[in-house]
Amino acid sequence: MTDSVTWTADLRRWRTLALTQAALGPEIFSMAILVLFFLEYAGFSFAEFSSFTASLFILGWLMEVPAGALADRFGRKRCLILGNAIYCAAMLLLIVAKASVPLAVIALMYAAGSSLASGTFQAMMYEAFAARDAIPAFHAVVARTTGVGLWSAAAAAAIGGWMASYSLVLPLMLDAIVLAGLTLFLLWRVPVQPPHTINAREAQTFSHMLGSALQVAVSSRTWCLLALGFAVTFACIRASFNTYQPLMLGAGIPVEYFGMTFSALVVVGGIVASLFSKAPKAWLDSGTVDFAIVALFMAALAPLFLPATSPIALLASIAAHQLIRGIFPSYYSYRLNREIPEALSARTTMLSIANLIRALFTAATVYGVGELTQVYDFASAYRWLNVGALVALTLLVVTIRWPQSHAAAAHTSNR
C-alpha cells in the first residue's frame, strides 16, 4: 500500500513522532491502578471519583470544539505543547496535594489539557502527508501507531502493577515524568508550520474558524455519517470495557488471571492493527472496512447467546472487541481526514467536532449501561449494548453507501 510513497525526511520524522507518542501515551503506567490511587493514596471517596469522571466528560463537551478552533487559529504546535504541559501539571498537583485540592480543579486541568492536544497532532501530520501526496501512508502510520499503543499499554500495565506493589503513587509519577519528556521531545521535533500557513490562519477570526468548520461538517453527509460510526464504535467498546471484569468473575475466571488475560487480548489487538496498516487503499476508500467492523460485532455477540456462557465463549467475545479496537481508530482517522477539504484551515476544529460527538455518545452509553445493570444482570446489559451498536452500525453502513465520485473537491489532490 505504501510501496510507491517516497519517504522523505519530513515524512520519516512524522512517522517517528507518531510512533513515539503512541508508545508513551498519558497514564499508561497508572491506568490499571488509577481507581486505587484515587481512593487509597489520594484519599478521595468512590463517589468523588465517580463525580470526577463524569465532570471530565462534561468539561470535554464544553472545551473540545473551542479548543480545536483555538489550535487552528493560534497554532497547532503551540496548543499541543500547552495541552500536554497542563495535563502533566495536573498529574503533579494530584500527586503532591492529594485530597487537599478540589477534584474540580484537577478535572478542569485534565479537560483543558486533553482538549487542547486533541486532534492537533493528527491534523498536522495529515497535512504533511497530503502535501507529499502520501495519504495511504498516513493510514499505514496511524494503524501502526494503534498497534504500538496497544502493545505499549499491555507492557506498561504490567510494569505499573509491579510498581504499585511498592507504592500506588509510583506509576503516576512515572507517567508524569514520561509525559514531560514526551512534551519536550515534541517541542524539539515537531516541525514549525510554514509562514504562509500561519499567515492564512491569522487572517481569520476565531468565530470564522469555528463557523467554517461547522458549515463544512453540516454540509458533508458522508463526514457526518463517518463521525457517527466512529462515535458508536468507540462508545460500545468503551462501555463494554466496564462490564468485562464482572462478566469474567461471573464466568468463573479467577481474579489473578485478569491482568494476564487482558494483556494477551490487547496484544492480539496490536497485531491486528499492525496487519491493518497494510490494508489496500481501495478497501479504505470503498468502505469495505465498515462491513468488517459490523461482522466483528456479530462475532462478539454470537457466543453470548449460548444457553450458558462459558469462559472461553466470553473471552472470544472480548477478543472480537480487541480486533475492532485494532482497526477502527486508524480507519476512521483516515476517512474523516479524507472528507475534510484540504484547503480548509480549520481541520483541527472539524476533528474536534468528531471527538465531541464521540464524547456525547460515550457518556450516554456508559450511563445507559450503568442503568441497565441496575435492572438486568451484566450479561444482559452487555448483550443489549452490543445489539444496539450492531443495529446502529448496520443502518449507518446502509446509509453511507455513496458514489465513488463524491466529495471531489476534498479528494482530487489525493489521487
N, C-alpha and C positions, 0 to 999 in steps of 0.2 A: 504493500500500500504506500510506503514512503520511499520506494526504491528510486523514483525519479526526482526526489527532493534533493537539492544541493544544501548540505548542512553547513551554512556559512557560520562565521564566528559568533554572530549575534544570536542565531538560532540555537547553536550549541550552548551558549550562555543561558538562554531562557530555559532550555531543557534541564540544565544543571540546577538552576534556581528552582524550577518546579519540583524536581525530584527531592531536592534538599528540604523544601518547605513541606512536602508531603511526609517525609520521614520524620520531621521534627514538629509535628502539629501540636497545638496547645493542649495541655493537660493529658498527654498520652500516658505519662507515668502514674498519674494520680487518679485516672478515671475509674479504675476498678475499686478504689477505696475512698472515693470522694465523699460518699454519704457518711461513712465512718469518720472521716476527717472533720466534717461539719459538726457532727453530733458529739464525738468523743474528744477531739482535740480543741476545736474552736468553741465548743460549749453551747451550741445552738440546739433548740428542740427540733423534732422532726416536723412539727407544724411550721416553725420558722423556715426550715429548709424548703418545705413544700411551697410556702409563700414566695420564697426567694426564686425558686424555679419558675413559678407562674409569672412573677414580675419580669423575669428575663424575656419571656415570650411577649408580654405586653409592651415593654420598652423596645424590644426588637421591632414590633409593628410600627411604633411611633418614629423610630430612628432610621429604619432600613432605607427607604426611598430618599429622604432628605440627605442622608449620608452619601448615597450614591451620586446625587446631584452635586454635592459639595466636592466629591472626588473629581467629577468631570469638569467642574468649574475652576477649582483651585489647584488641581494636580493630583493624579492618582498615586504617584510615588509618595508624595507628602502625606496623604491620608493613610496609605498602607503603613508607613513607618509610625505615624502618630497613633493609629489604631492599635498596633502591636505594643507600643510603649504604654498606652493607657491600660491595656489588658494585663501586661506584666506588672504594672504598678498596683493593680487591683489584687493580684495574687500575693504580692509582697505585703500589702496592707493587711490582707486577711491573715497571713502568717504571723505578722508582728502584733496586730491589735486584737485578733481573735474576736470574741463576743463583745468587746468594748466599743467596736464600731458598728453602727446600724447596718444591717444587711441591705437596706435600701441603697446606701452609698455604694456598697460593693456591686450590687446589681446594676446601678446606673453606670459605673465604670466598666463593668463587663460588657454591657449592652452597647455603650458608646464605642468601646474598643473594637468589638466584633463587627459592628455596623460600619465603621469607617474602613476597616480592612476588607470587608465582604465584597467580593466581585472585582476589586481594583486590580489585583494581580492577574486574574483571568482576562480582564479586559485589555490590559497592556500586552499580555502575551499573545492573545488572539490577533491584535492589530499588527504585532511584529511578524507573525507567521503569514497574515494576509498580505502584508507588504511584500513578502518574498514569494507570493503565490504558492504557499505551502500549507493550505488549510487541512488536507488529510494528515499531514504530520502533526498538526495541532491536536487532532483527536488522538493520534497514537501516543503523544506525550502525556495528555491528560489521562488516558486509560492506564498508561504505565504508572503514573503518579497514584492512581487509585489503588493499584496493586501494592506499590511500595508503602502507601499509607496504611493499608490493612496489615501487611507483614510487620511493619514497624509497631503498629498498635498491639499486635499479638506479643511481640518481644517485650515491648515496654510494659505491658500489663504484668508479665512475669517478673520483670525487674522491679516494678513498683510494688508488687505484692511482697517480694523479698525485703525491700527497704522498709515497708510498713511494719514488718515483724519487729523491727528495731524501734521505729518511731513513725507515727502517722503523718508527721509533718515533712519527713524526708522526701517522699515522692513529689509533693507540691513544690518544695524548694528546688528540686532538680528541674521540674517543669519551668519554673520562673527563670532559672539560670539558662536553660536551653532556649527559651523564647527570647531572652535578652540577647544571647549570642546570635540567634537566627535574625533578629531585627538588625543588628549591626552588620551581619553578612548581606542582608537585602539592601541596606543603606549603601554599602560599598559596591555591590554588584548589579543592582537593578539599573538599567540604562536611564539616563536623563532624557526626557522627551524632547524631540526636535523643536527648535524655536517656532517654526511655523504652526505646529500643532498647539503649542501653548498659547500663541497669539490668537489663534482661531477660537480657543475656548474662552480666553479673557475678553473677547469681543462680545460674548453672550452673558446675559444676566442669569442669576441663579433661577429665577422663575421661568425664564425662557428655556433653560436647560431642562428643567423638570417638565415643563409643558410639552416640549418637543418629544421627549421620551414617552410621555403618556399618550400623545397623539399617535405616534408610530405603533405603540403597543396595542392600543384600542383598534387601530385600523388594520392590523395584521391578524386575520383569523387564525392562520397557521401558528403564529407565535403564541397566541393566547391558549390554543389547544395544547401546544407543547408545554407551556408553563403549568397548565392544569395537570397534564400527565406526570410531569416532574413532581408536582406537589402531592398528588395522590400516591405515587410510588414511595416517595420519601416518608410520607405520613404513616403509611401502612407498615413499612419496615421499622420505623422508629417506635410506633405504638406497640407493634408485635414484640419488640425487644423487652418491653416492660412485663410481658407475660411469660417469657422464656423460663425464668427461674422457677416460678410457681408450677408451671407445667412440667418441668423436669423433675421437681420434687414429687409431684403427683404421679409421674410415670415410674417412680421408684429409682431414679438416678441419684446416687449418693452425692452430697454436697461437695465432698472432697474432690470429685471428678469434674466439677463445674468449670474451673479455670482451664484445665487441660482440654476439655471438650470445646469450650468457646475458642480457645487459641487454635485448635485444629480446624474448626469451621471457618474462622477468619482467614487462615492460611489458604483454605480452598477458594475463598472469595478473591484473595490476592492472585492466585494462579489464574483464575478466570479473567480477572482484569488484565493481567499481562497478555493472555491469549487474545483478548478482545482488542488490544492495541493494534493487532494485525488485521482487523476486520476490513474487508474491501470497502472502498468509498461508496460503491453502488449500494451496498447494504444499508449504509447510514443515511444516504440521501433519499432512498426509496421508502424508508420507514419499516424495513423488514425487521429491524430490532424490536419494534413495538410488539410484533407478534411473538417474538421470543420471550419478552417480559411477561406477556399475558399467559403464555404456555407455562412459564415457571411458576406463576401464581396458581395456576391449575394444579401443577405438580405439588406445590406446597399444601394445597387443600386436600388432595386425594387421600393421603394416609390418615387424615383426621376423621374421615367418615367410616372408618372401620369400626366394628362393634366395640372393640376395646383397644384404645391407643397404646401400643407398646412403646418402650423406649426407642427402639430402632425406627419406628414409624415417625415418632416425634422428631428425632434427630434428622430424619430425611426431610421433614417439612422445614425445619430450621435451616438445613443445608441449602434447600431451594431458595430461601431468602438470601443466603450469603452469595449465591450465584447471581441473584438480581442485584445485590449490593456491589458486586464486582463489575456490573455492566452499566447500570443506569446513570451514575454520576457523570462519566465521561461522555456517554451518548447524549444526554440532554444538554450538557455543556456545549458540545459540538453543534447540535441542532439549533439551540436557542441563539448562539452567536451567529450561526449562518443566516438566520432570519432577520438579523439586525442590519440595516443598510450600512455599508462601510463608510459612507460619507457622514453618518450621524456621529456627532461628537459626544453624545450622551449615552454611550454604550454601557458604562458602569451603572447609570441610573436605570436603564432597562433591565440589566441583570439583577439590580436590587429590587425591582418590581417583581421579578420572578421569585426572588428569595422571600419577599413579603407574602406572596400568595402561598408559598411553601410553609411559611411560619403560621399563617392563619389556619391552613388545613391541618398542620401537625398539632397545633394547640387544641383545635376542636376534636381531632381524632383521639388524642391522648386522653382528653377529658371524657369523651364518649366511651372509650374502653373502660376507664375507671368506673363510670356509672353502670356499664353493663355487668361488671364483676360484682356489683352490689346486688344485682337481680339474678344473674346467672352465675355459673361457675367459670373458671378461667378458660377452660377448653371451649365452651360455647362462645364466650366473648372473642376468643381468637378466631374461631370459625366465622362468626359474623363479620369481623373486621376484614378478613381476607376475602370473603364472598363480596363484601361491599367494594373492596379495591378491584377485584376481578371484574365485576359488573361495570364499574366506572371506567376502567381502562379499556374494556371491550367497546363500550359506547364511544369513547374518545378515538379509538383506532378506526372504528367505522366512520366516524365523522371527519376524521383528519385526512382521509384519502382525497388527494387533490392531484390535478395535472402536474407533470414534472416541469412545466414551463412557468410555474408560479413564482412570484416574487423575483422577477428577472433583474430588477434593479439591485437587489441585495446579492444576487449570485453571479452576475455576469463576469465580474472581475475575478471570481474564484475559480473559473473553469479554464 
